[in-house]
Amino acid sequence: MKFLVCISQTPDTTAKVSFNPEGTAYNAAGVQFIMNPYDEWYALVRACELRETLGGTVVALNVGPVSNETTIRKALAIGADEAVRIDADPESAGFVAKQIAEYARDQQFDIIFLGKETIDYNGSEVGAMVAEYLDLPYISYATKLELDGNTASVERDIEGGAETAVVDMPFVLSAAKGLAEQRIPNMRGIMMARSKPLNVVPAVGFDGHVTTRKFTLPPEKAGVKMIPADQMDELVRLLHEEAKVI
């Protein structure tokens, strides 16, 4: 079996969100970066579990600059057999998906794993785009994955319940909470990660259809207004005239 796990580097969940003066880029000064939790805790760990049970290879793939290699090495420490860094700044979801697809096109991966979303953009776009580029089935928000020969049974949460899909490999899957349990790299894994291969490949050309013009922060939340229980008319007036919800 051969599994590709696509990993992203994101700001730590406690990082302050700010942008440069022009509003065109995230201000990364002093920010601690981590591996995107959905990629790490669920996609990568489940791929490693399957490799440990069935045999094969887990390849971790990141689209990003050389500064991302510390994060990539963590994927190796957790259990990936090898890693690839596509040498480019991740300009957009479409750009990233194109790079992943072109790398994977001739590699004969059985499953391509991604987290359901990144915690900075929350777009949930890349997995579907990769599947479209490669003309492969795509199952999103997977919470359970079992393999039987060349067939996979995938469970995913839906409104009011759960859905089980059956799909033949190869396919693309985005991982949600429940697919696996978080692993902490041990000392042996950290030491072995130093000698595992990390290959750097150039990016392919991409004609983007969408560009980001500006980032803005949401307006600050206003203070809470307390209305005495016997002034219901005033409450209705505020809901109508200020909150505009009735």
N, C-alpha and C positions, 0 to 999 in steps of 0.2 A: 504494500500500500504506500502511496505517496501523497502527502498532505502539504498544502501551502497555507500558511497562516499570515495574514496581512496585519501588520501592527502599525499603530500611529503613536506619535509622541504628542502629549498634551500637557498644558499647564496643570500643576497640582490643584486639587479641588479647593484648596484654601487660598489660592493665588488671587491677588487683586486684579480686577478686570479694568484695564485702561488702554487707551490708544495713543498713537503719536499725534502731534498737534494738528496734522492735516486730516486725521481720522481715517487714514488709508491702511493702517497696519496695527496689529496688536503690539503693545509696549511690553517687550520681554525682559526689560531691565530688572534684574534681581529676582526673576521668577524661577522657581524650581520646577523642572519638567519631569514627567513620569510616563510610563507606558499606559496607553489608554486602557482603563480597567476592563471594559467589555472585551477587548482584544486579549488582554493578559489572563484574567481570571476564568474566562469561559471558553473563548475560541482556542487559545494556545493550550490550555490545560486539557481540554477534551481531545484535541489532536494528539497530544502526548499520551493520553490514556489509551487511545485506539492503537497507537504505534506500539505501546508496551504489550497490548493484548494480541495484536494481529501481526506485528512486525512491520517493517517499512521505514520510511524517512519522513521527518517533519522539517520543513524549510520555513523559516521566518523571513518575511519580506517587508521592508520599509522604504517608502519614498521620502527622501529627505537629505539634508546636508550632512557633512562629516560629524557635526556636533551631536547627531542622533545616535552615534555608535555606542555610547554608554547604555542607552535604552535597548539597543539591539542585542548587546552582550547579555543583558538581563534575560532576554528571551532564550538565549543559548544556555544560561545558567538554570533556567526553569526546566529545560529539557529538549529544546529544538536541536536537531542534529547539525544544521548549518543555517547560515543566514545570508541574505542578499540585501544590499542597499542600492537603490536606484538613485543615482547622484543628481538630485534636482530639488529645488524648493517646491513643496506641494502647493501649487498655485490655486487649485480649485478641486472640487470633487471629481469633475470630469477629467481633469489632467491626471489625478492620481489613479482613477479607474483605468485610463488608457495605458498608463505605465504598467500597472499590474497585469492587465490583459495581454499586453504584448510580451511581457516576460513569460507568462504562463502558457502562452498559445501552443508552444511546441514541447512543453515539459511533461505532458501526460500526467497531470495531477488527478488523483481520484476525487478529492474534495478540496475546494478552496474555502477557507474559513475567514470570516471577518467578525469583529464585534458588531452588534446591531447599530451602533452609532458611536461617534466620538463625543466626549463630554464637553468639548469646547464649542463645536458647531451644532451638534445634535441633528445632523441632516438626514442620516439613514439613507444616503444616496449611493455610496460607492459600490456596495454589493450588487445592487440591481444593475448598475452600469457595467460592472465587470461581466456579469452574466450575459448582458445584451451584446457586449463586444465579442464574447466567446461563443454565443449562441448555445448557452447551457441553461438547464433548469435552475431556478433560484427559489430558495425557501428562506424566509426572513423570520427573525425573532424566535429562533429555535430554543426550546427549553429542555429537550431530550433528544438524543440521537443514538440509535442502535443500528448495527450493520449485520446483514446476513448475506454472505457471499457478495454479489455485486449490487445488492439492493439495500437501501437505507430506509429506516422508519424514523420519521422526524415528527416530534410533537411540538406544537406552538400554542401559545395562549391567544385566544380570541375573545371578543366581547361575550361575557356570560359563560365561558367554558374553555375547552381546549379542542384543538384540531390535530389529527394525525394524518400526515402525508407520507406516501410511499414513492420513492424515486430511485431510479437506477443511476449509478455513478457513470461519468463524472457529473458533479453539480456544484453550485455555489451556495453557501449557507452563512447567514448572519446569526451570531450567538447572543442570547439573552440570559438573564439571571436564571440559574437552575441547571444550565447545561453541564456545569462542572463545579468543583469546589476550588477555591483559591489555593495556590501552592506558594510557599515561601522558599526561595532558593537556599539550599544548604551549602555548606562550605565546599563539599566535593563538587557540586554543580558549578559553583563560582570559579573554582580552580580549573575545571575542565573547560569552561567557557572561554578561557584565555587561548586555548589551543584549537578550538573548533573553527572551521573556515568562515570567514565573512567576506563575501565577494562583492565588489563594487562594479556596477554596470552603468553605462551612460543612459540617459533618458532618450526616448524617441520623440519625434516631432508631434505637436498637437495644435490643432486649430480650435481654440476655445470659442464657445458660443456665448458664454456668460462671463462677465467681469464684475468684480466687486469695486464699487465706486467709493463707498464710505461706510465706516462703522460708527454707530452712535450708541450711547448708553441710554437705557430707559429713564424716564423722568423719576426723580426721587419721590418716594412715597410720602404722602401728606400725613400729618398727625391724625390720630384717632379723635373723633368727636364723640363725646359722651352725651346722650340725650336722656333726661329723666323719664322714667317709665310713664309718668302722667302727662307727657307732652307728645302724644302720638301725632298730632297735627304737624308739629315742627319736624318730626322724623320723616313724615311723608313728604313735606316740602323739600327737605334736603335730598332725599332720594330722587325726587323729581327734578329739582332745579340744579343741584350740584353733581350728584353722582350720575344722574340721567339714566337710571336703571328702571324707572317706571314712568 
